[in-house]
Amino acid sequence: MNKSVSKDIDKKRKVFEAATRLFAQKGFDKTTVDEIAESAEVAKGTVYYYFKGKEDIFLFLVEEGIAILKTRVTDALQDNQDNTRRALQQLFAVQLGFLHEYQDVCRIVLADVWGISSRQEKLQELLNDYYLVVGTIIEQGIKEGVLYPQNSEVLCTAIFGMTVVVALHFLNKDKPVPWQEIENQLNQLFMRGVVKPV
């Protein structure tokens, strides 16, 4: 990677982190590009060099968030490709780890995506791409007889939806989130509910 590309990535990353903080604190509508630039410690012109405006920054935030999740899940599945059961268990661990680390991104997406068709379409496009990754291990599990024959798309969305809803439920409570307990219970629910017994 040359210095120019690395510099571009670094600046866009700063904008991503600054926008995440501000959108989470103030909301999308009350946050300005000036504030994002100041928080990211870059010139306002730099922000507009990479993004058309605040809406473009928001869509980048969503895209970057899903890209991070997709990369982590892909790596976890590849590391456990010879052990389908272990790969399925890791799926919950990785998704929960992402929701823990990037909980502000998740809150922003839930608060500001729905009701605006262009944002919903973008999120759905990104999630469909993510489900293709998850679908590989689901299809492998069905082929190996580890999973009962079923619609892999339905199962992919169910796994993601179940993890997100449970995590957000606990994130909205004023007490520490029992991440390991959640992971263990989701795994038990999944493994006993849709996986054939050994």
Secondary structure, 3 states (H helix, E strand, C coil): CCHHHHHHHHHHHHHHHHHHHHHHHHCCCCCCHHHHHHHHCCCHHHHHHHCCCHHHHHHHHHHHHHHHHHHHHHHHHHHCCCCHHHHHHHHHHHHHHHHHHCHHHHHHHHHHCCCCHHHHHHHHHHHHHHHHHHHHHHHHHHHHCCECCCCHHHHHHHHHHHHHHHHHHHHCCCCCCCHHHHHHHHHHHHHHHCECCC
